[in-house]
Amino acid sequence: MENHILLMKDITKVYPNGFVANKQITFDCHHGEIHALLGENGAGKTTLMKILFGFETATEGEVFLKGKKVNLKNALDAITHGIGMVHQHFMLVDELSVAENIVLGSEPTKALAFNRKKAIKMTTELSEKYNLKVDPTAIVGDVTVATKQKIEILKALLRGAEILVLDEPTAVLTPQETQELFIELKYLKELGHTIIFISHKLQEVKEICDRFTILRHGRVVGHGSVDEYTPQMLSNMMVGRDVVLTVKKEPAVQSDTVVSVEGLSYTNSLGKVLLDNVSFAMKRGSVLGIAGVEGNGQNELCEIMTGLREFLRGKVTIKDKEIKGQSVRVIRKLGVANISEDRMTYGCSPMSTVAENIIADRYFKTKYAGKVMLRKKDINKIVTDYIDEFRIECTGPNAYVRELSGGNIQKVIVAREFTSGADVIIANQPTRGIDVGATEFIRLKLIEMTRENNIAVLLVSADLNEVLEVSDRLLVMHKGKVVAYYDDASSVGDEELGEYMLGLKEMTAEQIGCATL
């Protein structure tokens, strides 16, 4: 045990409803290593890390830090014992400065008032010590995603973290930003910090991690040295079967234009331009991908196209009908399906059942409703077929969505949207934060929908492998503008793509204009 900075021994977690999230898990980390924690959504990773960070209490098992048994009752206990966690969704206050965010909860004072000068000095010294350079005076709402991640890491380090838990740390980073993060993580490792690296990107695991532990159905199914395993071997162990890591697809046979976006601009309530003269066309039978660092207008574009956000300038035409001022329901009737970036707010109703979520857009049709009541038996039969087709792991149509893993919640949303009879699918981050098995399924389904159903797909993804492999045509957005267009998505490499995403390069207006043809 002497080389273990962390040992979680025989951890079992059983919830009051009888669900076993962790079963006899033993997980250990060595001092000064980067350890990959792998597994599908619902495999038990999140529960295990919640136990480590004091958010949950284990039903059975023990936790040892530096050889001593500890009782982590809450997050403050974990922080006191040198454990820091950087969540996938950053916990920052956009209106505050970088320094104010970093010292939040540990604010330096002078004469009982906040000492801003000392906070800036502390942030500067900390960022230089750990080679995580940030501008302490910048407003967090104005900085890049990569910088926000540095702020979260610095927050943990300021509080004395020796063990850092990073949840999907590269999910929204460009290749250049990912490489910069890896340099910083390796430096932290050299300084003696231990990093638990949770990721579904197995090539990155191979590049950055020393050892791995894989969970499946709440149990450890594999552990060892990363050097001794290929990404394919790791993915097969995670899922329990062979997984297709590279998407293979037949060439697209494009037909008529089904969506036309012309000169679309959007300014938010604070006067910030989020979309700047965006124009493109979507064609039946193909996937149009949009690449870009998160926060460069992609989400606003998707929300405008699906009726969730109003716009004043420009024109969006779907099947020859302009949608300005139209409701979500009218736009859906035009044949638009929407896989929202925010699945818990816009994609599903967590407090409702799987069946209720799947029929939410069609419950009023005679197939599902009688004159007075819903046809429950017919609905359950149809939904059961969808559960099988879309491989949703649940107890049945009456299972509550809140009880499912993230990947299975996403499959419920995909099942509804893909069976809605749509001509257009807006897929905004459709595989974010889900496991390799669910990712493989959704990517192949998107391609199948274009090839076999002759629909048009708009794919917005921060995962460059996904956007390059699934897309037929490709746009790149930066600061609300289209800065590059490729008629053949397979013709661009991720490094070149990253340069456009970061605004280092921009195509001519003539090259970009081809996106509307």
C-alpha positions in Angstrom: 0.0 0.0 0.0 3.1 2.2 0.4 3.1 3.4 -3.2 -0.7 4.1 -3.2 -1.6 7.7 -2.7 -5.2 6.5 -3.0 -6.8 3.1 -2.4 -10.6 2.6 -2.6 -11.0 -1.0 -1.4 -14.1 -3.2 -1.9 -16.4 -0.3 -2.6 -20.1 -1.2 -2.9 -22.9 1.3 -3.4 -26.5 0.2 -3.2 -29.2 2.8 -3.6 -32.5 2.6 -1.6 -34.4 1.4 -4.7 -32.1 -1.6 -4.8 -29.9 -0.5 -7.7 -26.3 -1.6 -7.3 -24.1 1.2 -8.8 -20.7 -0.2 -7.5 -20.0 -3.8 -6.6 -16.8 -4.7 -4.7 -14.7 -2.2 -6.6 -11.0 -1.8 -5.8 -9.4 1.2 -7.4 -5.9 2.5 -6.6 -3.7 5.3 -7.8 0.0 5.7 -7.5 1.8 8.9 -6.4 2.6 11.0 -9.4 0.7 9.2 -12.2 -2.1 9.9 -14.6 -4.7 7.1 -14.2 -7.5 6.6 -16.7 -10.9 5.7 -15.3 -12.9 4.2 -18.2 -16.3 2.7 -18.8 -19.6 3.2 -20.5 -22.2 5.6 -19.1 -23.9 3.8 -16.2 -20.8 1.7 -15.6 -20.3 3.2 -12.1 -17.5 5.8 -12.7 -19.5 8.8 -11.6 -20.8 7.0 -8.4 -17.2 5.9 -7.5 -15.9 9.5 -7.9 -18.8 10.9 -5.9 -17.9 8.6 -3.1 -14.3 9.8 -3.4 -15.3 13.5 -3.3 -17.8 13.0 -0.4 -21.0 13.5 -2.5 -22.0 9.9 -1.8 -21.5 7.4 1.1 -20.4 3.9 0.2 -22.6 1.1 1.5 -19.5 -1.1 2.0 -15.8 -0.6 1.6 -13.0 1.6 2.7 -11.0 4.6 1.4 -7.3 5.0 2.2 -5.2 8.1 1.5 -1.4 7.8 1.8 -2.0 4.5 3.7 -4.4 5.9 6.2 -8.1 5.2 6.4 -10.3 8.2 5.9 -14.0 9.0 6.2 -15.0 11.5 3.5 -18.4 12.7 4.7 -18.7 15.7 2.3 -16.8 17.7 -0.4 -15.1 19.8 2.3 -13.6 16.7 3.8 -12.3 15.6 0.4 -10.8 19.1 -0.3 -9.2 19.1 3.2 -7.6 15.7 2.4 -6.1 17.0 -0.9 -8.7 15.9 -3.4 -9.9 18.2 -6.2 -12.5 17.6 -8.9 -12.9 19.5 -12.2 -16.4 18.7 -13.5 -17.2 18.5 -17.2 -19.6 21.4 -16.8 -17.5 24.2 -15.3 -18.7 25.7 -12.0 -17.6 29.3 -12.6 -19.3 32.7 -12.3 -19.1 34.3 -15.7 -19.6 37.8 -14.4 -16.6 37.7 -12.0 -12.9 38.0 -13.0 -10.5 35.0 -13.2 -8.9 35.9 -9.9 -12.2 36.3 -8.2 -13.3 32.9 -9.4 -10.1 31.2 -8.3 -10.2 32.6 -4.7 -14.0 32.3 -4.3 -14.6 30.8 -0.9 -11.0 31.5 0.2 -11.1 35.3 -0.4 -8.2 37.3 0.9 -9.3 40.3 3.0 -8.0 43.7 4.1 -9.8 45.6 6.8 -12.7 43.2 6.5 -13.1 43.9 2.7 -12.2 41.8 -0.3 -8.5 42.4 -1.2 -8.6 42.4 -5.0 -4.9 43.2 -5.3 -4.0 40.2 -3.1 -6.3 37.9 -5.1 -4.6 39.0 -8.4 -1.2 38.4 -6.8 -2.2 35.0 -5.6 -3.6 34.0 -9.0 -0.5 35.2 -10.8 1.9 33.3 -8.5 -0.2 30.2 -8.7 -0.5 30.2 -12.5 3.2 30.7 -12.9 4.0 28.0 -10.4 1.9 25.4 -12.2 2.5 26.7 -15.8 -1.2 27.4 -16.2 -1.0 30.9 -17.5 -4.2 33.0 -17.2 -5.0 36.7 -17.1 -6.2 37.3 -13.5 -8.2 40.5 -14.4 -10.1 39.0 -17.4 -13.8 38.4 -17.0 -14.5 34.7 -17.1 -17.5 35.1 -19.5 -15.1 36.5 -22.1 -12.3 33.8 -21.9 -12.0 30.6 -23.9 -13.2 27.2 -22.8 -9.5 26.1 -22.5 -8.9 29.0 -20.1 -12.0 28.1 -18.1 -10.6 24.7 -17.6 -7.3 26.1 -16.4 -9.2 28.3 -13.9 -11.0 25.2 -12.5 -7.7 23.3 -12.1 -6.1 26.4 -10.4 -9.1 26.6 -8.0 -8.4 23.0 -7.0 -4.6 23.6 -6.7 -5.1 26.7 -4.6 -7.0 24.5 -2.1 -4.1 22.1 -1.9 -5.3 19.3 -4.2 -2.8 16.5 -4.6 -5.2 14.3 -6.4 -7.1 15.9 -9.3 -10.2 14.2 -10.9 -10.7 15.5 -14.4 -14.1 14.6 -16.0 -13.9 14.6 -19.8 -11.3 17.4 -19.8 -10.9 17.6 -23.6 -14.5 17.3 -24.6 -14.7 20.8 -26.1 -11.1 21.6 -26.9 -9.4 21.9 -30.2 -6.4 19.7 -31.0 -4.0 22.6 -30.2 -5.7 23.3 -26.9 -5.7 19.6 -26.0 -2.0 19.3 -26.6 -1.4 22.4 -24.5 -3.5 20.8 -21.7 -1.5 17.6 -21.9 1.8 19.5 -21.5 0.3 21.2 -18.4 -0.9 17.9 -17.0 2.4 16.2 -17.5 4.1 19.1 -15.7 1.7 18.6 -12.7 2.6 14.9 -12.8 6.3 15.8 -12.6 5.5 18.0 -9.6 4.1 14.9 -7.9 0.3 15.4 -8.4 -1.9 12.4 -9.2 -4.5 12.8 -11.9 -7.6 10.7 -12.4 -8.5 11.1 -16.1 -12.1 10.2 -17.1 -12.5 10.1 -20.8 -14.1 8.3 -23.7 -11.3 9.4 -26.1 -9.1 6.4 -26.1 -6.4 7.8 -28.3 -5.9 10.5 -25.8 -5.9 7.9 -23.0 -3.0 6.2 -24.8 -1.2 9.5 -25.2 -1.5 10.9 -21.7 -2.2 8.1 -19.2 0.1 5.6 -17.3 -2.4 3.1 -16.0 -6.1 2.4 -16.4 -9.1 0.9 -14.6 -12.2 -0.1 -16.6 -15.7 -0.5 -15.0 -18.6 -2.3 -16.6 -22.0 -2.7 -14.9 -20.6 -1.5 -11.6 -17.6 -3.9 -11.5 -13.9 -3.7 -12.4 -13.4 -5.7 -15.6 -9.9 -4.6 -16.4 -6.9 -2.7 -15.2 -3.2 -2.4 -16.1 -0.6 -0.4 -18.0 -1.9 1.7 -20.9 1.2 0.8 -22.9 0.1 -2.8 -23.1 -3.3 -2.2 -24.7 -4.5 -0.8 -28.0 -7.6 1.6 -28.2 -9.6 -1.2 -29.8 -8.7 -3.6 -26.9 -9.7 -1.0 -24.3 -13.0 -0.2 -26.1 -13.9 -3.9 -26.4 -13.2 -4.3 -22.7 -15.4 -1.3 -21.9 -18.4 -2.5 -23.9 -17.9 -6.2 -23.7 -18.0 -6.7 -27.5 -16.2 -5.5 -30.7 -16.8 -1.7 -31.3 -16.3 0.1 -34.5 -14.1 3.1 -33.7 -13.8 4.4 -37.3 -17.0 5.2 -39.1 -17.3 3.7 -42.6 -19.9 5.1 -44.9 -21.0 5.0 -48.5 -20.6 8.2 -50.5 -23.5 10.6 -50.0 -25.9 11.0 -52.9 -27.2 14.6 -52.4 -30.5 15.7 -53.9 -32.5 18.9 -53.4 -31.9 21.6 -50.9 -34.3 21.3 -48.0 -33.0 24.1 -45.7 -31.6 27.4 -46.8 -29.9 29.9 -44.4 -29.2 33.4 -45.8 -27.4 36.2 -44.1 -28.4 35.1 -40.6 -27.2 37.4 -37.9 -28.0 37.4 -34.2 -27.1 39.8 -31.4 -27.9 38.9 -27.7 -29.4 41.2 -25.1 -26.0 42.5 -24.1 -25.2 43.6 -27.6 -22.8 40.8 -28.4 -22.8 39.6 -32.0 -23.2 35.8 -31.8 -24.0 35.1 -35.4 -22.6 37.2 -38.2 -24.0 36.9 -41.7 -24.2 33.1 -41.7 -25.3 31.4 -45.0 -25.4 27.8 -46.1 -27.7 25.1 -47.6 -28.6 21.7 -46.3 -29.2 18.9 -48.9 -31.2 15.7 -48.6 -29.1 12.6 -48.4 -26.1 14.2 -46.6 -24.6 15.3 -43.3 -23.5 18.9 -43.1 -21.1 19.3 -40.2 -20.2 22.4 -38.2 -16.9 22.5 -36.3 -16.0 25.2 -33.9 -14.8 25.8 -30.3 -17.9 25.9 -28.1 -19.5 29.4 -27.8 -18.9 30.6 -31.3 -22.5 30.7 -32.4 -23.3 27.1 -33.1 -25.8 26.7 -30.3 -27.6 29.9 -31.2 -27.8 28.8 -34.8 -29.4 25.4 -33.8 -31.9 27.1 -31.5 -32.9 29.6 -34.2 -33.4 26.8 -36.7 -35.6 24.8 -34.3 -37.7 27.8 -33.0 -36.2 28.0 -29.6 -34.7 31.5 -30.2 -36.1 34.4 -32.2 -34.0 36.4 -34.8 -34.3 39.7 -36.6 -31.9 39.7 -39.5 -31.5 37.1 -42.2 -33.7 34.4 -43.6 -34.2 30.7 -42.7 -36.2 28.6 -45.1 -37.3 25.0 -44.5 -39.0 23.2 -47.4 -39.7 26.6 -49.1 -41.3 28.1 -45.9 -39.7 30.9 -44.0 -39.6 30.2 -40.2 -39.1 33.6 -38.8 -41.7 34.1 -36.0 -42.9 30.5 -36.2 -43.4 28.3 -33.1 -41.5 25.2 -32.2 -44.5 23.1 -33.0 -45.0 24.7 -36.5 -41.3 24.1 -37.3 -41.6 20.4 -36.1 -44.6 20.0 -38.4 -42.3 21.1 -41.3 -40.3 17.9 -40.5 -37.5 19.2 -38.3 -36.2 17.0 -35.5 -34.0 18.4 -32.8 -31.3 16.7 -30.6 -30.5 19.6 -28.3 -27.1 20.3 -26.8 -28.8 20.6 -23.4 -30.5 17.2 -23.2 -31.8 17.7 -19.6 -33.5 21.1 -20.2 -34.7 20.8 -23.8 -34.2 17.2 -24.8 -36.2 15.3 -22.2 -38.5 15.5 -19.1 -36.4 13.7 -16.4 -39.5 13.2 -14.1 -41.5 11.5 -16.9 -41.2 7.9 -18.1 -39.4 6.6 -21.2 -42.8 6.2 -23.0 -43.9 9.7 -22.1 -40.7 11.2 -23.4 -40.8 9.2 -26.7 -44.4 10.1 -27.5 -44.1 13.8 -26.3 -44.2 15.0 -29.9 -47.0 12.7 -31.1 -49.3 11.9 -28.2 -52.2 13.8 -29.9 -52.2 11.5 -33.0 -54.9 8.9 -33.3 -52.3 6.1 -33.2 -51.5 7.1 -29.6 -54.7 8.7 -28.4 -58.4 7.8 -28.3 -61.2 10.3 -27.9 -60.6 10.7 -24.2 -57.6 8.7 -23.1 -54.2 7.7 -24.4 -53.9 4.2 -25.8 -51.5 3.0 -23.1 -51.2 -0.6 -24.4 -50.5 0.5 -27.9 -48.0 3.1 -26.7 -46.2 0.6 -24.5 -45.9 -1.9 -27.4 -44.5 0.7 -29.8 -42.1 2.1 -27.2 -40.9 -1.4 -26.2 -40.0 -1.9 -29.9 -38.0 1.4 -29.8 -36.3 0.3 -26.6 -35.1 -2.8 -28.4 -34.2 -1.0 -31.7 -32.2 1.8 -30.0 -30.7 -0.4 -27.3 -32.0 1.6 -24.4 -31.0 -0.1 -21.1 -34.0 0.4 -18.8 -36.7 -1.7 -17.1 -39.3 -0.9 -19.7 -41.5 1.9 -21.1 -42.6 3.0 -17.6 -39.0 3.5 -16.3 -38.4 7.1 -15.3 -35.8 8.9 -17.4 -34.1 10.4 -14.3 -33.1 6.9 -13.3 -31.2 6.2 -16.6 -27.5 6.8 -17.4 -26.6 9.8 -19.6 -26.0 7.5 -22.6 -29.4 5.9 -22.2 -31.2 9.3 -21.8 -29.6 10.3 -25.0 -30.8 7.2 -26.7 -34.4 8.0 -25.5 -34.1 11.4 -27.2 -32.6 9.9 -30.3 -35.4 7.3 -30.5 -38.0 10.0 -30.4 -36.3 12.3 -32.9 -35.3 9.6 -35.4 -38.8 8.1 -35.5 -40.6 11.4 -35.8 -40.8 11.2 -39.6 -38.4 14.2 -40.0 -36.9 15.5 -43.2 -34.3 17.5 -41.3 -32.4 16.5 -38.1 -30.5 19.2 -36.1 -28.0 17.1 -34.1 -26.3 19.4 -31.6 -23.5 17.6 -29.7 -25.4 14.3 -30.0 -22.7 12.2 -28.4 -21.2 14.5 -25.8 -20.3 12.8 -22.6 -21.6 9.4 -23.6 -19.7 6.1 -23.9 -18.1 4.5 -26.9 -21.0 2.0 -27.4 -23.7 4.7 -27.5 -21.5 7.0 -29.6 -21.0 4.3 -32.2 -24.7 3.6 -32.3 -25.8 7.3 -32.7 -23.1 8.0 -35.4 -24.1 5.1 -37.5 -27.8 6.0 -37.1 -27.2 9.5 -38.3 -25.5 8.2 -41.4 -28.2 5.6 -42.0 -30.9 8.3 -41.8 -29.2 10.2 -44.6 -28.4 7.2 -46.8 -31.6 5.2 -46.4 -34.2 7.8 -45.5 -32.9 10.6 -47.8 -33.0 13.2 -45.0 -30.7 16.2 -44.3 -28.6 16.3 -41.1 -26.9 19.2 -39.5 -24.2 17.9 -37.1 -22.7 20.2 -34.6 -19.9 18.6 -32.6 -16.9 19.6 -30.5 -15.5 16.1 -31.2 -13.3 16.6 -34.2 -13.1 12.8 -35.0 -16.9 12.7 -35.0 -17.4 15.8 -37.2 -14.8 14.6 -39.7 -15.9 11.0 -39.9 -19.7 11.5 -39.9 -19.9 14.7 -42.0 -20.1 14.8 -45.8 -19.7 18.6 -46.1 -18.2 20.8 -43.4 -18.4 24.4 -42.1 -16.1 25.9 -39.5 -17.4 28.7 -37.3 -15.3 31.3 -35.3 -16.8 34.2 -33.4 -20.2 33.7 -35.1 -18.9 33.7 -38.6 -18.4 30.9 -41.1 -14.6 31.0 -41.7 -14.1 27.8 -43.8 -16.1 25.5 -45.9 -15.2 22.0 -47.3 -17.4 20.3 -49.9 -15.6 17.1 -48.8 -15.2 16.8 -45.1 -12.7 13.9 -45.5 -10.3 16.3 -47.3 -9.3 18.2 -44.1 -7.0 17.1 -41.2 -7.7 18.0 -37.6 -4.7 20.3 -37.3 -5.8 22.4 -40.2 -9.3 22.4 -38.8 -8.0 23.6 -35.4 -6.3 26.6 -37.1 -9.7 27.7 -38.5 -11.5 27.0 -35.2 -9.0 29.2 -33.3 -9.3 32.0 -35.9 -5.7 31.7 -37.1 -6.9 31.2 -40.7 -9.9 32.2 -42.7 -11.0 31.3 -46.3 -12.0 33.8 -48.9 -15.7 34.9 -49.3 -15.8 33.0 -52.6 -14.6 29.7 -51.0 -17.1 30.1 -48.2 -19.9 31.0 -50.6 -19.9 27.5 -52.0 -21.7 26.3 -48.9 -24.9 27.9 -50.2 -24.8 25.9 -53.5 
